[in-house]
Protein backbone atom coordinates (compact mmCIF):
# COMPACT_ATOMS: atom_id res chain seq x y z
CA UNK A 1 0.00 0.00 0.00
CA UNK A 2 2.85 2.39 0.84
CA UNK A 3 4.38 1.70 -2.59
CA UNK A 4 1.13 2.54 -4.39
CA UNK A 5 0.71 5.76 -2.38
CA UNK A 6 4.32 6.81 -3.06
CA UNK A 7 3.90 6.13 -6.80
CA UNK A 8 0.65 8.12 -6.90
CA UNK A 9 2.29 11.08 -5.15
CA UNK A 10 5.29 10.96 -7.49
CA UNK A 11 2.97 11.20 -10.51
CA UNK A 12 0.89 13.99 -8.99
CA UNK A 13 3.79 16.28 -8.06
CA UNK A 14 5.82 17.58 -11.01
CA UNK A 15 9.57 17.31 -10.49
CA UNK A 16 10.28 20.68 -12.12
CA UNK A 17 8.63 23.21 -14.38
CA UNK A 18 9.71 22.82 -17.98
CA UNK A 19 10.78 25.86 -19.96
CA UNK A 20 8.46 27.03 -22.71
CA UNK A 21 9.68 26.51 -26.25
CA UNK A 22 10.72 29.70 -28.00
CA UNK A 23 8.38 30.72 -30.83
CA UNK A 24 10.39 32.64 -33.42
CA UNK A 25 8.04 32.57 -36.42
CA UNK A 26 7.46 36.00 -37.94
CA UNK A 27 9.18 39.34 -38.38
CA UNK A 28 11.42 40.63 -35.58
CA UNK A 29 12.82 44.12 -34.95
CA UNK A 30 16.18 43.57 -33.27
CA UNK A 31 18.50 46.16 -31.76
CA UNK A 32 22.19 45.28 -31.54
CA UNK A 33 23.87 47.27 -28.75
CA UNK A 34 27.33 48.29 -30.02
CA UNK A 35 29.92 50.79 -28.76
CA UNK A 36 28.91 53.02 -31.70
CA UNK A 37 25.22 52.90 -30.75
CA UNK A 38 22.27 50.67 -31.52
CA UNK A 39 22.18 48.95 -34.89
CA UNK A 40 18.68 47.96 -36.09
CA UNK A 41 18.25 44.58 -37.78
CA UNK A 42 15.06 43.01 -39.10
CA UNK A 43 14.79 39.22 -39.21
CA UNK A 44 11.92 37.39 -40.86
CA UNK A 45 11.95 33.82 -39.59
CA UNK A 46 10.14 30.54 -40.08
CA UNK A 47 10.30 27.89 -37.38
CA UNK A 48 9.69 24.17 -37.96
CA UNK A 49 10.05 22.30 -34.65
CA UNK A 50 13.63 23.04 -33.49
CA UNK A 51 14.87 24.45 -36.83
CA UNK A 52 14.75 28.17 -37.68
CA UNK A 53 15.47 29.77 -41.05
CA UNK A 54 14.82 33.05 -42.80
CA UNK A 55 16.52 36.34 -43.60
CA UNK A 56 18.14 39.07 -41.50
CA UNK A 57 19.36 42.49 -42.62
CA UNK A 58 18.94 46.21 -42.30
CA UNK A 59 20.85 49.46 -42.25
CA UNK A 60 24.15 48.86 -44.00
CA UNK A 61 23.52 45.09 -44.25
CA UNK A 62 21.78 43.49 -47.23
CA UNK A 63 19.36 40.69 -46.30
CA UNK A 64 21.22 37.44 -45.61
CA UNK A 65 20.06 33.85 -45.24
CA UNK A 66 19.87 32.93 -41.54
CA UNK A 67 19.65 29.52 -39.90
CA UNK A 68 19.42 28.41 -36.31
CA UNK A 69 18.01 26.11 -33.69
CA UNK A 70 15.65 26.33 -30.72
CA UNK A 71 15.95 24.37 -27.47
CA UNK A 72 13.29 25.20 -24.88
CA UNK A 73 13.34 29.01 -24.53
CA UNK A 74 16.93 29.27 -25.87
CA UNK A 75 17.95 29.78 -29.48
CA UNK A 76 20.90 30.39 -31.75
CA UNK A 77 20.72 32.15 -35.09
CA UNK A 78 23.57 32.77 -37.54
CA UNK A 79 24.19 34.40 -40.92
CA UNK A 80 27.01 35.85 -43.01
CA UNK A 81 27.00 39.50 -44.11
CA UNK A 82 29.30 42.16 -45.44
CA UNK A 83 29.23 45.23 -43.21
CA UNK A 84 31.18 48.31 -44.26
CA UNK A 85 33.15 46.19 -46.74
CA UNK A 86 34.08 43.58 -44.12
CA UNK A 87 32.65 40.03 -44.28
CA UNK A 88 31.27 38.96 -40.90
CA UNK A 89 29.75 35.78 -39.47
CA UNK A 90 27.01 36.94 -37.09
CA UNK A 91 25.77 34.65 -34.30
CA UNK A 92 22.96 35.42 -31.87
CA UNK A 93 22.61 33.34 -28.69
CA UNK A 94 19.53 34.24 -26.72
CA UNK A 95 16.35 33.41 -24.89
CA UNK A 96 12.73 34.27 -25.45
CA UNK A 97 11.48 36.18 -22.43
CA UNK A 98 8.15 35.53 -20.68
CA UNK A 99 6.69 38.63 -22.39
CA UNK A 100 7.55 37.21 -25.84
CA UNK A 101 10.53 39.46 -26.54
CA UNK A 102 14.00 38.06 -27.19
CA UNK A 103 17.34 39.03 -25.65
CA UNK A 104 20.89 37.75 -25.50
CA UNK A 105 24.40 38.19 -26.85
CA UNK A 106 25.76 38.47 -30.37
CA UNK A 107 29.18 37.99 -31.92
CA UNK A 108 30.11 39.36 -35.32
CA UNK A 109 33.76 38.71 -36.09
CA UNK A 110 35.74 40.86 -33.63
CA UNK A 111 32.59 42.64 -32.43
CA UNK A 112 30.52 41.44 -29.47
CA UNK A 113 27.55 42.87 -27.66
CA UNK A 114 24.01 42.30 -26.56
CA UNK A 115 20.71 42.40 -28.40
CA UNK A 116 17.03 42.78 -27.71
CA UNK A 117 14.14 42.17 -30.05
CA UNK A 118 10.38 42.33 -30.36
CA UNK A 119 7.94 41.02 -32.93
CA UNK A 120 7.23 43.56 -35.63
CA UNK A 121 3.76 45.04 -35.45
CA UNK A 122 1.35 43.46 -37.88
CA UNK A 123 -0.53 46.05 -39.91
CA UNK A 124 -4.29 45.84 -39.59
CA UNK A 125 -6.03 44.89 -42.81
CA UNK A 126 -7.60 47.73 -44.75
CA UNK A 127 -11.34 48.01 -44.32
CA UNK A 128 -13.40 46.49 -47.10
CA UNK A 129 -14.72 48.89 -49.72
CA UNK A 130 -18.47 49.56 -49.40
ABEGO torsion letter per residue (X at the ends): XAAAAAAAAAAABBABBBBBBBBABEBBBBBBBBAAEBBBBBBBBBBBEABBBEBBEEEABBBBBBBBBBBEABBBBBBBBBBGGBBBBBBBBBBBBAAGBBBEBBBBEABBBBBBBBBBBBBBBBBBBX
